[in-house]
Amino acid sequence: KQWYQRRVAITAGGIDIATQYGLPVENDRGYYFEQDPVVHVFDLPDTDVTIPLEVSFNTNQHGRTFEDRTHVFEIRQRPADIPASATIRNLNVRGKRGNIVQTYPGVEYDYQPNRLEIEAGDYIHIQWTGANSNPQNNAGSGRAGTDRHNMLLLREITWPKEGAFEDEAHGCFACNYPARINNSTGILGLDRREQLMLAYLDNQQYYGDVEELDDTGTHFSMLKHITTEGIWRFFCSRNNNFTNRSQKGEIRVVASSQGK
């Protein structure tokens, strides 16, 4: 287990402003690092005229830490039953709860990558981590302060247009409703049970309010060997119904170039 801390800070002491403007450190123009300095901006040689300007400058703000991000993550060993030559592709989630203003300088929810191409025979590791400590007033669905994710195959287009969707993908990006899960295989060739795991995260959660995934776990992890070729388009049922947000993604599984 590792931890990573990112801190953005500015050290205020010893800042020399004068020399940045070609002036001596000791000067009569007011170019000093001090509270609300009065500076003489204009050169007026051979005259007694002075044009002072007070700069609104708060030195207390220049030694503060404005961003402090601490993250904990684990680096695990490669599973022993996966060949060393096999390729493992990661499918994750980025962003945080809120609209574009509330998440700044971060971003809103999205799959990462939201377009993934793998070869038949590759492994895909679908994983993400949520939280219960988001700001309570940030926009979003489900219980305030929480973020959750799932993956559901999008339904097919209702009225196909000639020349459109000729890649014969499963799922329509213009749609916002899930496909019906039946006893046959669906997204990525997964069986019904595995699709239920992606929808309800029930490989680790079996109770509580799951309509908006409120009582599901914040972490999800599924590692699968993918052998079925095709194109699948999917979405998150929770984070797709307000303002301009659309958490959707696509996975393309193409023929293997290495005979995997």
C-alpha positions in Angstrom: 0.0 0.0 0.0 1.3 3.4 -1.0 0.3 7.0 -0.3 0.8 10.0 -2.5 0.4 13.6 -1.4 0.3 16.6 -3.6 0.7 20.0 -2.0 0.8 23.3 -3.8 2.4 26.0 -1.6 4.2 29.3 -2.1 7.1 30.4 0.2 6.8 34.1 0.7 10.0 34.9 2.6 12.9 36.6 0.8 11.0 37.5 -2.4 12.9 40.2 -4.2 10.6 42.3 -6.3 12.9 45.2 -7.2 15.5 43.3 -9.2 12.7 41.7 -11.3 12.1 45.3 -12.5 15.7 46.3 -12.9 15.8 48.3 -9.7 18.2 48.0 -6.8 17.0 46.1 -3.8 17.1 49.4 -1.8 15.0 51.8 -3.9 12.8 54.8 -3.5 10.1 53.5 -5.9 8.3 51.4 -3.4 9.0 48.0 -5.1 9.1 45.9 -1.9 7.4 42.8 -0.8 5.1 44.3 1.8 1.5 44.9 2.7 -0.2 47.2 0.2 2.9 48.9 -1.1 2.8 52.4 -2.6 4.8 52.2 -5.8 5.9 54.9 -8.3 5.3 53.2 -11.6 6.2 56.0 -14.1 9.6 57.4 -14.7 9.4 61.2 -14.5 13.1 62.4 -14.8 14.0 66.0 -14.1 10.8 66.8 -12.3 9.5 66.8 -8.8 6.2 65.3 -9.9 5.3 61.9 -8.4 2.4 59.6 -9.3 2.1 57.0 -6.5 -0.2 54.0 -6.8 -1.1 51.8 -3.9 -1.2 48.1 -4.9 -3.7 45.9 -3.1 -1.3 43.2 -2.0 -1.9 40.8 0.9 1.3 39.2 2.0 -0.6 36.8 4.2 -1.9 35.1 1.1 1.5 34.3 -0.3 2.6 31.6 2.1 -0.7 29.7 2.3 -1.4 26.2 1.0 -4.4 26.3 -1.3 -4.4 22.7 -2.5 -3.7 19.6 -0.5 -4.5 16.2 -2.1 -3.6 13.0 -0.3 -4.3 9.6 -2.0 -3.8 6.0 -0.9 -3.4 3.3 -3.4 -2.3 -0.3 -3.6 0.1 -1.9 -6.1 -0.7 -5.6 -6.2 1.2 -8.5 -7.7 0.1 -9.8 -11.1 -2.2 -12.7 -10.7 -0.3 -16.0 -10.9 -2.8 -17.5 -13.3 -2.3 -14.8 -16.0 0.6 -15.5 -18.4 3.4 -13.0 -18.3 3.0 -12.4 -22.0 -0.7 -11.5 -21.7 -1.9 -7.9 -21.9 -4.0 -6.4 -19.2 -6.0 -3.2 -20.1 -7.3 -1.0 -17.3 -10.8 0.6 -17.5 -11.3 3.2 -14.7 -13.4 6.2 -13.8 -12.3 9.8 -13.4 -13.9 12.9 -12.0 -15.9 13.8 -9.0 -19.5 14.6 -8.0 -20.7 18.0 -9.1 -21.3 20.2 -12.1 -18.5 21.7 -14.2 -18.1 24.7 -11.8 -18.2 22.6 -8.6 -15.6 20.1 -9.8 -13.1 22.7 -11.1 -10.1 22.3 -11.3 -11.1 18.7 -11.5 -13.6 17.2 -14.0 -17.0 15.6 -14.0 -17.5 11.9 -14.1 -16.3 9.9 -17.1 -14.9 6.5 -17.9 -11.2 6.5 -18.4 -10.5 5.8 -21.2 -14.0 6.4 -22.6 -12.9 4.8 -25.9 -10.9 1.6 -25.3 -9.7 -0.8 -28.0 -8.3 -4.2 -27.0 -7.6 -7.5 -28.8 -9.3 -10.7 -28.4 -7.3 -12.6 -25.8 -6.4 -9.6 -23.8 -7.5 -9.1 -20.2 -9.5 -6.1 -19.0 -9.4 -4.9 -15.4 -12.6 -2.8 -14.7 -12.1 -0.9 -11.5 -13.0 2.3 -9.8 -13.1 4.0 -6.4 -15.8 6.3 -5.1 -16.3 8.2 -1.9 -18.8 9.3 0.8 -17.1 12.6 1.5 -18.0 14.9 -1.4 -19.3 18.4 -0.6 -22.9 18.0 0.5 -24.3 20.6 -1.9 -22.6 19.3 -5.1 -25.0 18.4 -7.8 -25.6 14.8 -8.5 -27.9 11.8 -8.2 -28.2 9.5 -5.2 -27.4 10.3 -1.6 -25.8 13.7 -1.1 -22.0 13.5 -0.7 -21.6 10.1 -2.4 -20.3 9.1 -5.8 -21.0 5.7 -7.3 -20.6 4.1 -10.7 -21.8 1.1 -12.7 -21.7 -0.2 -16.2 -24.8 -1.1 -18.3 -25.0 -1.9 -22.0 -27.0 0.8 -23.8 -30.1 -0.2 -25.7 -30.2 -0.5 -29.5 -31.3 2.4 -31.7 -35.0 2.4 -32.3 -35.1 3.7 -35.9 -31.7 3.1 -37.6 -30.9 5.6 -40.4 -29.4 4.4 -43.7 -25.6 4.8 -43.5 -25.5 5.3 -39.7 -24.3 2.9 -37.1 -22.9 0.7 -39.9 -20.2 -0.6 -37.5 -22.9 -2.8 -36.0 -22.0 -1.8 -32.5 -24.1 -3.1 -29.5 -25.7 -0.1 -28.0 -26.5 3.4 -29.2 -24.6 6.4 -27.9 -27.7 8.6 -28.6 -29.8 6.5 -26.2 -30.1 6.9 -22.5 -31.7 3.6 -21.5 -30.1 0.3 -20.7 -30.5 -2.8 -22.8 -32.5 -5.7 -21.3 -30.3 -8.3 -19.7 -31.4 -11.8 -20.4 -29.9 -15.3 -20.0 -27.6 -15.0 -23.0 -24.3 -13.2 -23.1 -24.2 -9.5 -23.4 -21.5 -6.8 -23.0 -18.0 -8.2 -23.7 -19.5 -11.7 -23.9 -20.1 -11.7 -20.1 -22.8 -13.9 -18.8 -25.9 -12.7 -16.9 -24.3 -13.0 -13.5 -21.2 -11.0 -14.5 -23.4 -8.3 -16.0 -25.4 -8.1 -12.8 -22.1 -7.5 -11.0 -21.3 -4.6 -13.3 -24.8 -3.2 -12.7 -25.2 -3.6 -9.0 -21.6 -4.2 -7.8 -23.0 -7.2 -6.0 -19.7 -9.1 -6.0 -19.4 -7.3 -2.6 -22.8 -5.8 -1.8 -26.0 -7.7 -1.2 -28.3 -5.4 0.7 -29.6 -1.9 1.2 -30.7 0.8 -1.2 -29.3 -0.1 -4.6 -31.6 1.7 -7.0 -29.1 4.6 -7.1 -26.3 2.5 -5.7 -26.3 4.4 -2.4 -25.6 1.4 -0.2 -23.2 -0.3 -2.6 -19.4 -0.2 -1.9 -17.2 2.6 -3.0 -14.7 0.3 -4.7 -15.3 -2.1 -7.5 -12.8 -4.5 -9.2 -13.4 -7.1 -12.0 -10.6 -8.8 -14.0 -11.8 -10.7 -17.1 -10.3 -12.6 -20.0 -12.0 -11.2 -23.1 -12.3 -13.5 -26.1 -15.4 -12.2 -27.9 -14.9 -9.7 -30.7 -17.3 -6.8 -31.0 -18.2 -3.2 -30.2 -20.1 -2.4 -27.0 -21.4 1.0 -25.8 -22.3 1.4 -22.2 -23.3 4.0 -19.6 -23.7 4.6 -15.9 -27.3 4.6 -14.9 -26.7 6.9 -11.9 -24.6 9.7 -13.5 -26.5 10.4 -16.7 -29.7 12.3 -16.0 -28.9 15.9 -15.1 -27.6 19.0 -16.9 -24.9 18.3 -19.5 -23.4 15.2 -17.9 -23.2 11.9 -19.9 -21.1 9.1 -18.5 -20.8 6.8 -21.4 -18.0 4.7 -23.0 -17.2 2.2 -25.7 -15.0 -0.9 -25.9 -13.9 -2.4 -29.2 -12.6 -5.9 -29.2 -10.7 -6.6 -32.4 -9.1 -9.7 -33.8 -5.8 -10.7 -32.2 -2.7 -9.8 -34.0 -0.6 -12.3 -32.0 -2.9 -15.4 -32.0 -3.7 -15.0 -28.4 
